[in-house]
Amino acid sequence: MPNFPLVDTHVHLWDPGRLSYPWLAKCPAINKLHLPADYDVACGDVVVEQMVFLQCECHPAQFQHETQWVSQLAERDPRIRGIVSKAPLDNGPAVRGELDQLVQNPLVKGVRRVIESEPDLGFCLQSDFIAGVQLLAEFDFSFDICISHVQMANTIKMVSKCPGVRFILDHIGKPDIKNHLLDPWRDEMRELALMENVHCKISGLATEADHDDWTAEDLRPYIDHAIDCFGFGRVMYGGDWPVATLATGYPRWVQTLDDAVADASPVERRQLFHDNAIAFYRL
């Protein structure tokens, strides 16, 4: 276990009594209130110094309310240092008004418009979506890429069209760990990493494995390859709580990742678990 406090770059918080989260109906195990106090219980002995909140796919009309609510939570829990909000980037230049509102909040560091749930593999290459993503650079917002591995090839094309935007790949692109598939994800990760404006979040791996029967050995090839591609200078830890609880306890995930980098130097381990997050998200 790391002997220093962590920065968690991927924390979800939600209140189904306040906002609507349609997707939670299919996940009864986590379809309930999740607040910072619950996160503390889940963390156990793991000490988290700072957190980045990631938008939780509330009803599209409510994303500004979600950002405001989390900002209120941050007033009571100063560990919440950053917010990655949703924004309808597929509206193209028309999203400017929404971004103008978000940029007034100093906690908002970036935007995520989930691509994974789009049935059209070409969604991220639509001209309006590309224009919306490109606009983020004007606001100094980063973009969290949330995809499945089957969307990686088009994601590489999307990123190539947005050289002025800082990207971070959530959950190492969600490879098919459950079926132990490495290709073509392996080659596509290496190609994506060639673009220096892209970083990679080491998060969400257990939920891509067999929820009830995964082992550290199942995850290790994917962790190793992500770090090999991006180097310790462009990777960062994410807990993906509480979604990750579908497959793992919080301390187990931290220990699994820490064991995987046992041969890294103290500087490299701090980059992964602490320093890179602060730099990328400007915490």
Buried (B, 14 or more C-beta within 10 A) or exposed (E): EBEEEBBBBBBBBBBBEEBEBEEBEEEEEBBEEBEBEBBEEBBEEBEBBBBBBBBBBBEEEBBBEBBBBBBEBBEEBEBBBBBBBBBBBBBBEEBBEBBEBBEEBEBBBBBBBBBBEBEEBEBBBBEBBBBBBBBBBEBEBBBBBBBBBBBBBBBBEBBEBBEEBBBBBBBBBBBBBBEEEBEBBBEBBEBBBEEEBBBBBBBBBBBBBBEEEBEBEBBBBBBEBBBEBBEBEBBBBBBBBBBBBBBBBBBBBBBBBBEBBEEBEEEBBBBBBBBBBBEBBEB
